[in-house]
């Protein structure tokens, strides 16, 4: 019994014939992403059904709480109403991230355990940061910013600029992947252990029982609190926090 | 089944994720933020409306109170004025009555005095006549002869006059 861990499954390849991009792979990542989107959208529709001004239901209270939290999160971290148009963006990012991270609890593979997903988000954030920087100091000022404090620093400045999205993507991906790996290792180890222990029972009973990994029940639920729940929530929060902080800082020039 | 590498960048997944993110932004905006924000806006307007109404009602009440108070003050002033006027009038009436009474009294007194004077004069005249007669009788008896009244009338009158003046 060996342990190995692989990337997302590729269910089907759609032949496109486009050079460089190649065939379109319908991967586990994509399928689960769609499930995540469906869950979030269904939740939104469910929460905002027949909203009332007075005498609100618990459901509406939750919807209001979510919206107020998102509003306050963005407004407190940017100081004012300047970035109100980014609230749905940050909310979507957070919701997608957190639901993607937690969906691994159902046995599906988290879309966030695929670097392409985080890379996509990080690039969008990077474009927003750059846009804000250019808006704040003009295209000339933006380019000139790379040569400070002295001209020789230019390559390092460019590198540090590029490091932002790379580090954001890799931080999120690494944390989720580590959760996947550790969960896999724990299941693998417990499976081996239960097979070894139950194999001690002599005869046909032991032969049958050693195929039932009984020890896999229990311990993973406890380790999952940290590796799935905590890590999943905190990474989503950190990603959104960094997004809004970087954009807010960029706009200050 | 075919699997991809554990750490890899798949361009198509990358593109699809970005598109998915934008679709998710639209969906979350359309189904969560738009309705909830609209509702919150409505609630805010309602609260503002109520505060405005309350403020209007209070200012109305204040103006009514002010009006009431000024009315009360006016009424009080009018009442005082009426009382004052009444007092003044009563005083004037009393004064007039006293004056009239005094006038009447002084009229009565004057008439009485003139009556008294007339009576006195009459009495004196009568007394004069009486005294004249008496004097004539006495003189006649003293002289022994009859004195012609017509002859000596002048002398007697003069005498009485002198007596009257002397008395």
Interface residues (C-beta under 8 A of the other chain):
Chain A: X5 X6 X7 X8 X9 X10 X11 X20 X21 X22 X24 X25 X27 X29 X30 X33 X34 X37 X40 X41 X44 X45 X47 X48 X51 X52 X53 X54 X60 X63 X64 X66 X67 X70 X87 X88 X89 X91 X92 X93 X95 X96 X111 X114 X115 X116 X117 X119 X120 X121 X123 X124 X173 X177
Chain B: X1 X2 X3 X4 X5 X6 X7 X8 X9 X10 X11 X12 X13 X14 X15 X16 X17 X18 X20 X21 X23 X24 X25 X27 X28 X29 X31 X32 X33 X35 X36 X37 X39 X40 X42 X43 X46
